[in-house]
Amino acid sequence: MKNQRMSTKLTIVIAIVTVFCITLLYVTAGSSMNKMSRKSEMNQMEASLHAQTKLIEEYVLHQEDLLIEFGKANGTHMFWLTPIRRR
Protein backbone atom coordinates (compact mmCIF):
# COMPACT_ATOMS: atom_id res chain seq x y z
CA MET A 1 0.00 0.00 0.00
CA LYS A 2 2.83 2.39 0.85
CA ASN A 3 4.53 1.62 -2.46
CA GLN A 4 1.25 2.28 -4.30
CA ARG A 5 0.93 5.76 -2.76
CA MET A 6 4.58 6.56 -3.46
CA SER A 7 4.15 5.40 -7.06
CA THR A 8 1.05 7.58 -7.49
CA LYS A 9 2.78 10.65 -6.02
CA LEU A 10 5.85 10.07 -8.19
CA THR A 11 3.69 9.71 -11.31
CA ILE A 12 1.81 12.94 -10.50
CA VAL A 13 5.06 14.86 -9.92
CA ILE A 14 6.54 13.55 -13.17
CA ALA A 15 3.36 14.48 -15.06
CA ILE A 16 3.37 18.01 -13.60
CA VAL A 17 7.06 18.50 -14.43
CA THR A 18 6.48 17.16 -17.95
CA VAL A 19 3.51 19.47 -18.56
CA PHE A 20 5.50 22.43 -17.22
CA CYS A 21 8.51 21.65 -19.44
CA ILE A 22 6.35 21.15 -22.55
CA THR A 23 4.53 24.44 -21.85
CA LEU A 24 7.85 26.24 -21.38
CA LEU A 25 9.16 24.74 -24.62
CA TYR A 26 5.98 25.78 -26.49
CA VAL A 27 6.14 29.36 -25.20
CA THR A 28 9.86 29.67 -25.95
CA ALA A 29 9.51 28.23 -29.44
CA GLY A 30 6.48 30.42 -30.20
CA SER A 31 8.26 33.55 -29.04
CA SER A 32 11.37 32.72 -31.04
CA MET A 33 9.37 32.01 -34.20
CA ASN A 34 7.41 35.23 -33.76
CA LYS A 35 10.63 37.28 -33.51
CA MET A 36 12.13 35.56 -36.55
CA SER A 37 8.94 36.08 -38.54
CA ARG A 38 8.82 39.80 -37.73
CA LYS A 39 12.49 40.23 -38.60
CA SER A 40 12.01 38.40 -41.91
CA GLU A 41 8.97 40.52 -42.78
CA MET A 42 10.87 43.72 -42.02
CA ASN A 43 13.80 42.60 -44.18
CA GLN A 44 11.43 41.81 -47.06
CA MET A 45 9.69 45.19 -46.75
CA GLU A 46 13.04 47.01 -46.69
CA ALA A 47 14.24 45.09 -49.75
CA SER A 48 11.02 45.94 -51.58
CA LEU A 49 11.32 49.60 -50.59
CA HIS A 50 14.92 49.78 -51.79
CA ALA A 51 13.98 48.13 -55.10
CA GLN A 52 11.12 50.59 -55.65
CA THR A 53 13.33 53.53 -54.72
CA LYS A 54 16.03 52.37 -57.14
CA LEU A 55 13.46 51.92 -59.90
CA ILE A 56 12.06 55.42 -59.37
CA GLU A 57 15.55 56.95 -59.32
CA GLU A 58 16.46 55.21 -62.59
CA TYR A 59 13.18 56.36 -64.18
CA VAL A 60 13.74 59.98 -63.11
CA LEU A 61 17.32 59.95 -64.39
CA HIS A 62 16.19 58.50 -67.72
CA GLN A 63 13.42 61.11 -68.04
CA GLU A 64 15.90 63.89 -67.23
CA ASP A 65 18.18 62.65 -70.00
CA LEU A 66 15.26 62.52 -72.44
CA LEU A 67 14.17 66.03 -71.50
CA ILE A 68 17.70 67.38 -71.93
CA GLU A 69 17.99 65.73 -75.36
CA PHE A 70 14.58 67.08 -76.33
CA GLY A 71 15.67 70.57 -75.32
CA LYS A 72 18.84 70.27 -77.38
CA ALA A 73 16.99 69.12 -80.50
CA ASN A 74 17.17 71.59 -83.40
CA GLY A 75 13.42 71.52 -84.10
CA THR A 76 12.55 72.43 -80.55
CA HIS A 77 15.00 75.29 -80.56
CA MET A 78 13.54 76.67 -83.79
CA PHE A 79 9.99 76.27 -82.46
CA TRP A 80 10.67 78.49 -79.49
CA LEU A 81 12.49 81.09 -81.57
CA THR A 82 9.75 81.60 -84.18
CA PRO A 83 6.97 84.02 -83.16
CA ILE A 84 3.37 82.89 -83.19
CA ARG A 85 1.44 84.43 -86.09
CA ARG A 86 -1.98 85.80 -85.32
CA ARG A 87 -4.69 85.62 -87.93
DRENKOLSE-88025 format. One line per field, with one value per atom (N, C-alpha, C, O): residue number from 1; residue in three letters; chain; atom name; x, y, z. Coordinates in pm, 1 decimal, decimal comma. Example, Ala and Ser with C-alpha at 12.3 -4.5 7.8 and 13.67 -1.06 7.14 Angstrom:
% residues 2
resi c(1 | 1 | 1 | 1 | 2 | 2 | 2 | 2)
resn c(ALA | ALA | ALA | ALA | SER | SER | SER | SER)
chain c(A | A | A | A | A | A | A | A)
name c(N | CA | C | O | N | CA | C | O)
east c(1319,0 | 1230,0 | 1320,0 | 1423,6 | 1285,0 | 1367,0 | 1290,0 | 1340,9)
north c(-569,0 | -450,0 | -330,0 | -331,9 | -225,0 | -106,0 | 3,0 | 113,8)
up c(780,0 | 780,0 | 780,0 | 846,5 | 708,0 | 714,0 | 787,0 | 803,9)
//
This chain:
% residues 87
resi c(1 | 1 | 1 | 1 | 2 | 2 | 2 | 2 | 3 | 3 | 3 | 3 | 4 | 4 | 4 | 4 | 5 | 5 | 5 | 5 | 6 | 6 | 6 | 6 | 7 | 7 | 7 | 7 | 8 | 8 | 8 | 8 | 9 | 9 | 9 | 9 | 10 | 10 | 10 | 10 | 11 | 11 | 11 | 11 | 12 | 12 | 12 | 12 | 13 | 13 | 13 | 13 | 14 | 14 | 14 | 14 | 15 | 15 | 15 | 15 | 16 | 16 | 16 | 16 | 17 | 17 | 17 | 17 | 18 | 18 | 18 | 18 | 19 | 19 | 19 | 19 | 20 | 20 | 20 | 20 | 21 | 21 | 21 | 21 | 22 | 22 | 22 | 22 | 23 | 23 | 23 | 23 | 24 | 24 | 24 | 24 | 25 | 25 | 25 | 25 | 26 | 26 | 26 | 26 | 27 | 27 | 27 | 27 | 28 | 28 | 28 | 28 | 29 | 29 | 29 | 29 | 30 | 30 | 30 | 30 | 31 | 31 | 31 | 31 | 32 | 32 | 32 | 32 | 33 | 33 | 33 | 33 | 34 | 34 | 34 | 34 | 35 | 35 | 35 | 35 | 36 | 36 | 36 | 36 | 37 | 37 | 37 | 37 | 38 | 38 | 38 | 38 | 39 | 39 | 39 | 39 | 40 | 40 | 40 | 40 | 41 | 41 | 41 | 41 | 42 | 42 | 42 | 42 | 43 | 43 | 43 | 43 | 44 | 44 | 44 | 44 | 45 | 45 | 45 | 45 | 46 | 46 | 46 | 46 | 47 | 47 | 47 | 47 | 48 | 48 | 48 | 48 | 49 | 49 | 49 | 49 | 50 | 50 | 50 | 50 | 51 | 51 | 51 | 51 | 52 | 52 | 52 | 52 | 53 | 53 | 53 | 53 | 54 | 54 | 54 | 54 | 55 | 55 | 55 | 55 | 56 | 56 | 56 | 56 | 57 | 57 | 57 | 57 | 58 | 58 | 58 | 58 | 59 | 59 | 59 | 59 | 60 | 60 | 60 | 60 | 61 | 61 | 61 | 61 | 62 | 62 | 62 | 62 | 63 | 63 | 63 | 63 | 64 | 64 | 64 | 64 | 65 | 65 | 65 | 65 | 66 | 66 | 66 | 66 | 67 | 67 | 67 | 67 | 68 | 68 | 68 | 68 | 69 | 69 | 69 | 69 | 70 | 70 | 70 | 70 | 71 | 71 | 71 | 71 | 72 | 72 | 72 | 72 | 73 | 73 | 73 | 73 | 74 | 74 | 74 | 74 | 75 | 75 | 75 | 75 | 76 | 76 | 76 | 76 | 77 | 77 | 77 | 77 | 78 | 78 | 78 | 78 | 79 | 79 | 79 | 79 | 80 | 80 | 80 | 80 | 81 | 81 | 81 | 81 | 82 | 82 | 82 | 82 | 83 | 83 | 83 | 83 | 84 | 84 | 84 | 84 | 85 | 85 | 85 | 85 | 86 | 86 | 86 | 86 | 87 | 87 | 87 | 87)
resn c(MET | MET | MET | MET | LYS | LYS | LYS | LYS | ASN | ASN | ASN | ASN | GLN | GLN | GLN | GLN | ARG | ARG | ARG | ARG | MET | MET | MET | MET | SER | SER | SER | SER | THR | THR | THR | THR | LYS | LYS | LYS | LYS | LEU | LEU | LEU | LEU | THR | THR | THR | THR | ILE | ILE | ILE | ILE | VAL | VAL | VAL | VAL | ILE | ILE | ILE | ILE | ALA | ALA | ALA | ALA | ILE | ILE | ILE | ILE | VAL | VAL | VAL | VAL | THR | THR | THR | THR | VAL | VAL | VAL | VAL | PHE | PHE | PHE | PHE | CYS | CYS | CYS | CYS | ILE | ILE | ILE | ILE | THR | THR | THR | THR | LEU | LEU | LEU | LEU | LEU | LEU | LEU | LEU | TYR | TYR | TYR | TYR | VAL | VAL | VAL | VAL | THR | THR | THR | THR | ALA | ALA | ALA | ALA | GLY | GLY | GLY | GLY | SER | SER | SER | SER | SER | SER | SER | SER | MET | MET | MET | MET | ASN | ASN | ASN | ASN | LYS | LYS | LYS | LYS | MET | MET | MET | MET | SER | SER | SER | SER | ARG | ARG | ARG | ARG | LYS | LYS | LYS | LYS | SER | SER | SER | SER | GLU | GLU | GLU | GLU | MET | MET | MET | MET | ASN | ASN | ASN | ASN | GLN | GLN | GLN | GLN | MET | MET | MET | MET | GLU | GLU | GLU | GLU | ALA | ALA | ALA | ALA | SER | SER | SER | SER | LEU | LEU | LEU | LEU | HIS | HIS | HIS | HIS | ALA | ALA | ALA | ALA | GLN | GLN | GLN | GLN | THR | THR | THR | THR | LYS | LYS | LYS | LYS | LEU | LEU | LEU | LEU | ILE | ILE | ILE | ILE | GLU | GLU | GLU | GLU | GLU | GLU | GLU | GLU | TYR | TYR | TYR | TYR | VAL | VAL | VAL | VAL | LEU | LEU | LEU | LEU | HIS | HIS | HIS | HIS | GLN | GLN | GLN | GLN | GLU | GLU | GLU | GLU | ASP | ASP | ASP | ASP | LEU | LEU | LEU | LEU | LEU | LEU | LEU | LEU | ILE | ILE | ILE | ILE | GLU | GLU | GLU | GLU | PHE | PHE | PHE | PHE | GLY | GLY | GLY | GLY | LYS | LYS | LYS | LYS | ALA | ALA | ALA | ALA | ASN | ASN | ASN | ASN | GLY | GLY | GLY | GLY | THR | THR | THR | THR | HIS | HIS | HIS | HIS | MET | MET | MET | MET | PHE | PHE | PHE | PHE | TRP | TRP | TRP | TRP | LEU | LEU | LEU | LEU | THR | THR | THR | THR | PRO | PRO | PRO | PRO | ILE | ILE | ILE | ILE | ARG | ARG | ARG | ARG | ARG | ARG | ARG | ARG | ARG | ARG | ARG | ARG)
chain c(A | A | A | A | A | A | A | A | A | A | A | A | A | A | A | A | A | A | A | A | A | A | A | A | A | A | A | A | A | A | A | A | A | A | A | A | A | A | A | A | A | A | A | A | A | A | A | A | A | A | A | A | A | A | A | A | A | A | A | A | A | A | A | A | A | A | A | A | A | A | A | A | A | A | A | A | A | A | A | A | A | A | A | A | A | A | A | A | A | A | A | A | A | A | A | A | A | A | A | A | A | A | A | A | A | A | A | A | A | A | A | A | A | A | A | A | A | A | A | A | A | A | A | A | A | A | A | A | A | A | A | A | A | A | A | A | A | A | A | A | A | A | A | A | A | A | A | A | A | A | A | A | A | A | A | A | A | A | A | A | A | A | A | A | A | A | A | A | A | A | A | A | A | A | A | A | A | A | A | A | A | A | A | A | A | A | A | A | A | A | A | A | A | A | A | A | A | A | A | A | A | A | A | A | A | A | A | A | A | A | A | A | A | A | A | A | A | A | A | A | A | A | A | A | A | A | A | A | A | A | A | A | A | A | A | A | A | A | A | A | A | A | A | A | A | A | A | A | A | A | A | A | A | A | A | A | A | A | A | A | A | A | A | A | A | A | A | A | A | A | A | A | A | A | A | A | A | A | A | A | A | A | A | A | A | A | A | A | A | A | A | A | A | A | A | A | A | A | A | A | A | A | A | A | A | A | A | A | A | A | A | A | A | A | A | A | A | A | A | A | A | A | A | A | A | A | A | A | A | A | A | A | A | A | A | A | A | A | A | A | A | A | A | A | A | A | A | A)
name c(N | CA | C | O | N | CA | C | O | N | CA | C | O | N | CA | C | O | N | CA | C | O | N | CA | C | O | N | CA | C | O | N | CA | C | O | N | CA | C | O | N | CA | C | O | N | CA | C | O | N | CA | C | O | N | CA | C | O | N | CA | C | O | N | CA | C | O | N | CA | C | O | N | CA | C | O | N | CA | C | O | N | CA | C | O | N | CA | C | O | N | CA | C | O | N | CA | C | O | N | CA | C | O | N | CA | C | O | N | CA | C | O | N | CA | C | O | N | CA | C | O | N | CA | C | O | N | CA | C | O | N | CA | C | O | N | CA | C | O | N | CA | C | O | N | CA | C | O | N | CA | C | O | N | CA | C | O | N | CA | C | O | N | CA | C | O | N | CA | C | O | N | CA | C | O | N | CA | C | O | N | CA | C | O | N | CA | C | O | N | CA | C | O | N | CA | C | O | N | CA | C | O | N | CA | C | O | N | CA | C | O | N | CA | C | O | N | CA | C | O | N | CA | C | O | N | CA | C | O | N | CA | C | O | N | CA | C | O | N | CA | C | O | N | CA | C | O | N | CA | C | O | N | CA | C | O | N | CA | C | O | N | CA | C | O | N | CA | C | O | N | CA | C | O | N | CA | C | O | N | CA | C | O | N | CA | C | O | N | CA | C | O | N | CA | C | O | N | CA | C | O | N | CA | C | O | N | CA | C | O | N | CA | C | O | N | CA | C | O | N | CA | C | O | N | CA | C | O | N | CA | C | O | N | CA | C | O | N | CA | C | O | N | CA | C | O | N | CA | C | O | N | CA | C | O | N | CA | C | O | N | CA | C | O | N | CA | C | O | N | CA | C | O | N | CA | C | O | N | CA | C | O | N | CA | C | O | N | CA | C | O)
east c(80,9 | 0,0 | 87,0 | 57,5 | 193,3 | 283,0 | 352,5 | 370,6 | 390,8 | 453,4 | 354,8 | 394,2 | 228,8 | 125,4 | 110,5 | 102,0 | 107,2 | 93,1 | 216,7 | 205,4 | 333,8 | 458,3 | 462,2 | 505,8 | 418,3 | 414,9 | 318,5 | 349,2 | 204,2 | 105,3 | 160,8 | 149,3 | 220,5 | 277,9 | 390,2 | 399,8 | 474,7 | 584,5 | 531,9 | 585,7 | 429,4 | 368,6 | 308,0 | 321,5 | 242,1 | 180,9 | 290,0 | 275,7 | 396,3 | 506,1 | 570,9 | 599,0 | 594,4 | 654,3 | 561,8 | 608,8 | 432,5 | 335,6 | 334,7 | 331,4 | 337,8 | 337,3 | 465,1 | 459,6 | 579,1 | 705,9 | 706,4 | 755,2 | 653,2 | 648,1 | 559,1 | 596,6 | 442,8 | 351,0 | 416,0 | 405,6 | 482,8 | 550,2 | 660,2 | 671,5 | 740,8 | 850,6 | 798,9 | 854,7 | 693,0 | 635,2 | 575,7 | 590,0 | 508,9 | 452,6 | 564,1 | 553,0 | 670,3 | 784,5 | 847,3 | 881,7 | 861,9 | 915,5 | 825,7 | 875,1 | 693,4 | 597,6 | 605,4 | 608,6 | 608,4 | 613,9 | 745,0 | 745,4 | 855,0 | 985,9 | 993,0 | 1039,1 | 947,5 | 951,5 | 859,9 | 896,4 | 742,0 | 648,5 | 704,3 | 692,2 | 765,5 | 825,6 | 940,0 | 952,1 | 1022,8 | 1136,8 | 1089,2 | 1143,5 | 989,2 | 936,7 | 871,9 | 883,2 | 804,8 | 741,0 | 845,8 | 827,8 | 955,4 | 1062,9 | 1126,6 | 1152,6 | 1151,5 | 1212,7 | 1119,9 | 1165,0 | 991,7 | 894,1 | 888,9 | 888,3 | 885,2 | 882,3 | 1008,6 | 1002,3 | 1123,0 | 1249,2 | 1252,8 | 1298,7 | 1204,6 | 1201,5 | 1107,7 | 1140,2 | 991,7 | 896,8 | 957,0 | 942,1 | 1024,8 | 1086,7 | 1195,4 | 1206,9 | 1275,4 | 1379,6 | 1318,9 | 1371,1 | 1208,5 | 1142,9 | 1084,7 | 1093,5 | 1025,2 | 969,3 | 1079,8 | 1063,6 | 1191,8 | 1303,5 | 1361,1 | 1395,0 | 1372,5 | 1423,7 | 1329,4 | 1373,9 | 1199,7 | 1101,7 | 1108,7 | 1102,0 | 1122,2 | 1131,9 | 1255,8 | 1249,2 | 1369,0 | 1492,4 | 1479,3 | 1527,6 | 1414,8 | 1397,8 | 1308,9 | 1338,4 | 1200,7 | 1111,6 | 1182,8 | 1168,0 | 1259,4 | 1333,0 | 1433,4 | 1446,0 | 1504,6 | 1602,9 | 1534,0 | 1583,7 | 1420,4 | 1346,3 | 1300,8 | 1311,4 | 1251,1 | 1205,9 | 1323,9 | 1313,0 | 1436,6 | 1554,9 | 1602,5 | 1637,6 | 1604,0 | 1645,8 | 1548,5 | 1590,7 | 1418,6 | 1318,1 | 1336,7 | 1332,6 | 1357,0 | 1374,2 | 1499,7 | 1497,5 | 1609,0 | 1732,3 | 1713,3 | 1761,2 | 1643,6 | 1618,7 | 1532,0 | 1558,1 | 1429,3 | 1342,0 | 1417,2 | 1392,4 | 1508,0 | 1589,6 | 1675,3 | 1686,0 | 1736,1 | 1817,9 | 1734,3 | 1776,9 | 1614,1 | 1526,5 | 1486,4 | 1483,0 | 1456,2 | 1416,8 | 1532,7 | 1512,4 | 1652,7 | 1770,5 | 1792,2 | 1817,7 | 1782,6 | 1799,5 | 1689,2 | 1714,8 | 1567,6 | 1457,8 | 1484,7 | 1459,3 | 1536,5 | 1566,7 | 1680,0 | 1684,1 | 1771,5 | 1883,7 | 1849,4 | 1926,2 | 1735,8 | 1699,0 | 1680,7 | 1631,1 | 1721,1 | 1717,1 | 1573,4 | 1547,4 | 1481,5 | 1342,3 | 1279,0 | 1201,6 | 1309,7 | 1254,5 | 1309,7 | 1236,3 | 1436,3 | 1500,0 | 1435,9 | 1406,9 | 1414,8 | 1353,8 | 1208,7 | 1161,5 | 1138,1 | 998,6 | 986,3 | 897,4 | 1075,5 | 1066,6 | 1117,9 | 1084,0 | 1198,3 | 1249,3 | 1152,4 | 1155,1 | 1067,4 | 974,7 | 853,6 | 796,5 | 813,9 | 697,4 | 566,3 | 558,9 | 467,8 | 336,8 | 264,9 | 255,9 | 213,6 | 144,1 | -3,6 | -67,5 | -54,6 | -198,0 | -272,4 | -222,3 | -387,2 | -469,0 | -567,8 | -643,9)
north c(-118,1 | 0,0 | 126,9 | 223,5 | 124,8 | 239,4 | 261,1 | 374,7 | 151,9 | 161,9 | 215,8 | 288,8 | 180,4 | 227,5 | 379,0 | 448,0 | 431,5 | 576,3 | 650,8 | 756,3 | 594,6 | 655,6 | 655,8 | 753,9 | 549,6 | 539,9 | 642,3 | 704,4 | 660,9 | 757,6 | 899,7 | 979,4 | 931,4 | 1065,2 | 1091,3 | 1200,5 | 991,9 | 1006,9 | 1027,7 | 1109,7 | 955,8 | 971,0 | 1110,1 | 1171,1 | 1160,4 | 1293,5 | 1400,2 | 1493,5 | 1388,6 | 1485,5 | 1483,6 | 1588,8 | 1365,0 | 1354,8 | 1414,9 | 1482,4 | 1392,3 | 1448,4 | 1600,9 | 1668,3 | 1655,3 | 1801,1 | 1861,3 | 1962,4 | 1800,8 | 1850,5 | 1841,2 | 1932,2 | 1733,7 | 1716,0 | 1821,8 | 1881,8 | 1844,7 | 1947,1 | 2084,9 | 2163,7 | 2114,7 | 2243,5 | 2260,4 | 2366,1 | 2156,3 | 2164,8 | 2178,1 | 2254,0 | 2105,2 | 2115,4 | 2254,2 | 2311,5 | 2308,7 | 2444,0 | 2546,9 | 2637,2 | 2533,2 | 2623,8 | 2614,2 | 2716,1 | 2493,5 | 2473,7 | 2537,5 | 2601,5 | 2520,4 | 2577,5 | 2729,8 | 2792,2 | 2789,8 | 2936,4 | 2989,0 | 3088,2 | 2924,3 | 2967,3 | 2955,1 | 3046,7 | 2842,6 | 2823,0 | 2921,8 | 2975,4 | 2946,7 | 3042,2 | 3182,9 | 3254,3 | 3222,5 | 3355,4 | 3370,0 | 3472,3 | 3268,4 | 3272,1 | 3278,4 | 3354,8 | 3199,4 | 3200,7 | 3335,0 | 3384,2 | 3393,7 | 3523,3 | 3630,5 | 3712,4 | 3630,5 | 3727,6 | 3708,0 | 3804,9 | 3583,3 | 3555,8 | 3596,4 | 3649,2 | 3572,3 | 3608,4 | 3759,8 | 3808,5 | 3834,1 | 3980,4 | 4034,1 | 4125,4 | 3977,7 | 4022,5 | 3993,3 | 4076,2 | 3876,1 | 3839,6 | 3931,5 | 3974,5 | 3961,5 | 4052,0 | 4190,7 | 4252,0 | 4240,5 | 4372,5 | 4374,4 | 4471,2 | 4267,6 | 4260,1 | 4258,7 | 4323,0 | 4185,4 | 4180,7 | 4316,7 | 4358,3 | 4386,4 | 4519,0 | 4618,5 | 4700,2 | 4611,4 | 4701,3 | 4672,5 | 4765,3 | 4545,4 | 4509,0 | 4559,4 | 4610,2 | 4545,1 | 4593,7 | 4746,1 | 4800,3 | 4813,9 | 4959,6 | 5006,0 | 5100,1 | 4940,3 | 4977,7 | 4952,4 | 5032,0 | 4843,2 | 4813,2 | 4918,1 | 4963,9 | 4956,0 | 5058,6 | 5193,1 | 5265,0 | 5226,8 | 5353,1 | 5356,2 | 5456,8 | 5245,9 | 5236,9 | 5250,2 | 5319,1 | 5184,5 | 5191,7 | 5334,7 | 5381,5 | 5403,0 | 5541,6 | 5631,9 | 5717,1 | 5613,9 | 5695,0 | 5673,7 | 5769,8 | 5549,2 | 5521,4 | 5583,1 | 5635,8 | 5577,0 | 5635,8 | 5787,5 | 5844,6 | 5852,0 | 5997,6 | 6036,9 | 6132,2 | 5964,1 | 5995,4 | 5978,9 | 6060,7 | 5873,2 | 5850,2 | 5962,6 | 6010,9 | 6003,9 | 6110,8 | 6243,6 | 6323,9 | 6267,5 | 6388,9 | 6388,7 | 6490,4 | 6275,1 | 6265,2 | 6290,0 | 6361,3 | 6230,6 | 6252,1 | 6398,4 | 6451,9 | 6462,7 | 6602,5 | 6691,4 | 6786,3 | 6661,0 | 6737,7 | 6720,2 | 6817,9 | 6598,3 | 6573,0 | 6640,4 | 6691,8 | 6640,8 | 6707,6 | 6857,4 | 6920,2 | 6913,9 | 7057,0 | 7092,4 | 7204,0 | 7000,6 | 7027,0 | 7003,6 | 7041,3 | 6942,3 | 6912,0 | 7041,7 | 7141,0 | 7039,8 | 7158,7 | 7204,1 | 7324,4 | 7114,3 | 7151,6 | 7221,9 | 7315,8 | 7179,3 | 7242,6 | 7383,6 | 7476,8 | 7398,5 | 7529,3 | 7627,0 | 7741,6 | 7580,6 | 7666,5 | 7698,4 | 7808,5 | 7604,7 | 7626,8 | 7741,8 | 7826,0 | 7744,8 | 7849,3 | 7984,4 | 8088,5 | 7983,1 | 8109,5 | 8176,7 | 8299,0 | 8100,2 | 8160,5 | 8218,4 | 8153,0 | 8340,5 | 8402,1 | 8336,5 | 8283,0 | 8343,3 | 8288,6 | 8393,1 | 8509,6 | 8351,1 | 8442,9 | 8445,9 | 8342,2 | 8564,5 | 8580,2 | 8600,8 | 8666,3 | 8547,5 | 8561,5 | 8671,0 | 8696,4)
up c(0,0 | 0,0 | 0,0 | -70,4 | 79,3 | 85,3 | -49,6 | -93,4 | -114,0 | -245,6 | -349,7 | -440,6 | -336,7 | -430,1 | -419,2 | -520,8 | -295,2 | -275,6 | -327,4 | -389,9 | -300,5 | -346,2 | -498,4 | -558,8 | -560,0 | -705,9 | -764,3 | -866,1 | -702,5 | -749,3 | -736,3 | -829,4 | -621,9 | -602,4 | -701,9 | -757,8 | -723,9 | -819,3 | -960,9 | -1035,3 | -998,3 | -1130,8 | -1146,9 | -1252,9 | -1044,3 | -1049,6 | -1061,3 | -1140,4 | -985,9 | -992,3 | -1130,1 | -1187,4 | -1182,8 | -1316,9 | -1421,4 | -1512,9 | -1410,2 | -1505,7 | -1498,1 | -1601,0 | -1376,0 | -1360,1 | -1417,8 | -1487,8 | -1389,4 | -1442,6 | -1594,9 | -1662,1 | -1649,6 | -1794,9 | -1859,1 | -1959,9 | -1802,0 | -1856,4 | -1848,4 | -1942,5 | -1737,0 | -1722,2 | -1827,3 | -1889,4 | -1846,7 | -1943,6 | -2086,4 | -2165,7 | -2119,6 | -2254,6 | -2276,3 | -2384,3 | -2174,0 | -2184,9 | -2203,0 | -2285,9 | -2126,1 | -2138,0 | -2277,5 | -2337,4 | -2328,2 | -2461,9 | -2567,5 | -2660,3 | -2554,2 | -2648,7 | -2648,2 | -2754,3 | -2529,9 | -2519,6 | -2576,7 | -2649,6 | -2544,5 | -2594,5 | -2746,5 | -2814,5 | -2799,1 | -2944,5 | -3015,1 | -3119,7 | -2960,2 | -3020,5 | -3022,4 | -3122,0 | -2911,8 | -2903,6 | -3002,9 | -3070,4 | -3011,4 | -3103,6 | -3248,6 | -3328,4 | -3282,7 | -3419,9 | -3452,3 | -3564,5 | -3355,0 | -3376,0 | -3404,5 | -3494,6 | -3328,2 | -3350,9 | -3487,7 | -3559,0 | -3524,2 | -3654,6 | -3767,8 | -3869,5 | -3750,9 | -3853,9 | -3873,6 | -3986,6 | -3761,8 | -3772,6 | -3838,3 | -3920,8 | -3801,9 | -3860,2 | -4009,9 | -4088,5 | -4049,3 | -4190,8 | -4268,7 | -4379,4 | -4210,9 | -4277,7 | -4294,7 | -4400,4 | -4192,1 | -4201,7 | -4308,6 | -4383,8 | -4315,7 | -4418,1 | -4557,6 | -4648,6 | -4575,2 | -4706,1 | -4743,4 | -4858,9 | -4646,0 | -4674,7 | -4709,9 | -4800,6 | -4638,3 | -4668,8 | -4806,3 | -4879,7 | -4842,2 | -4974,7 | -5083,7 | -5186,6 | -5060,3 | -5157,9 | -5170,2 | -5280,5 | -5057,6 | -5058,7 | -5133,6 | -5212,7 | -5109,1 | -5179,1 | -5329,4 | -5409,9 | -5367,2 | -5509,7 | -5575,7 | -5686,1 | -5509,0 | -5564,9 | -5574,1 | -5673,0 | -5471,8 | -5472,4 | -5586,6 | -5656,4 | -5605,5 | -5713,7 | -5849,8 | -5938,9 | -5864,6 | -5990,3 | -6018,9 | -6132,3 | -5919,0 | -5937,0 | -5971,4 | -6059,5 | -5902,3 | -5931,5 | -6075,3 | -6143,7 | -6120,9 | -6258,8 | -6358,5 | -6461,4 | -6329,1 | -6417,6 | -6426,4 | -6535,4 | -6312,4 | -6311,1 | -6387,9 | -6465,7 | -6366,7 | -6439,2 | -6590,1 | -6668,5 | -6629,8 | -6772,2 | -6830,2 | -6940,5 | -6755,8 | -6803,9 | -6810,4 | -6900,3 | -6717,1 | -6722,6 | -6848,3 | -6916,8 | -6878,4 | -6999,5 | -7124,0 | -7214,8 | -7128,2 | -7243,9 | -7257,5 | -7368,3 | -7146,0 | -7149,8 | -7195,2 | -7270,8 | -7149,7 | -7193,4 | -7342,8 | -7413,2 | -7392,2 | -7536,0 | -7616,5 | -7725,3 | -7564,6 | -7633,0 | -7641,8 | -7744,6 | -7532,8 | -7532,1 | -7626,5 | -7678,3 | -7649,9 | -7738,3 | -7884,9 | -7973,4 | -7910,8 | -8049,7 | -8128,2 | -8075,0 | -8255,3 | -8339,7 | -8363,1 | -8361,9 | -8383,9 | -8410,3 | -8292,0 | -8310,2 | -8174,5 | -8054,6 | -8040,4 | -8007,5 | -8064,8 | -8055,7 | -8154,8 | -8120,5 | -8276,3 | -8378,8 | -8343,7 | -8371,9 | -8283,4 | -8245,8 | -8146,7 | -8158,8 | -8049,2 | -7949,1 | -7999,8 | -7943,5 | -8104,4 | -8157,4 | -8254,0 | -8267,7 | -8320,8 | -8418,0 | -8345,8 | -8258,5 | -8381,4 | -8316,2 | -8366,3 | -8477,0 | -8282,7 | -8318,9 | -8403,4 | -8364,5 | -8519,6 | -8608,8 | -8572,5 | -8555,1 | -8562,0 | -8532,5 | -8661,5 | -8752,9 | -8669,8 | -8792,8 | -8780,3 | -8873,6)
//
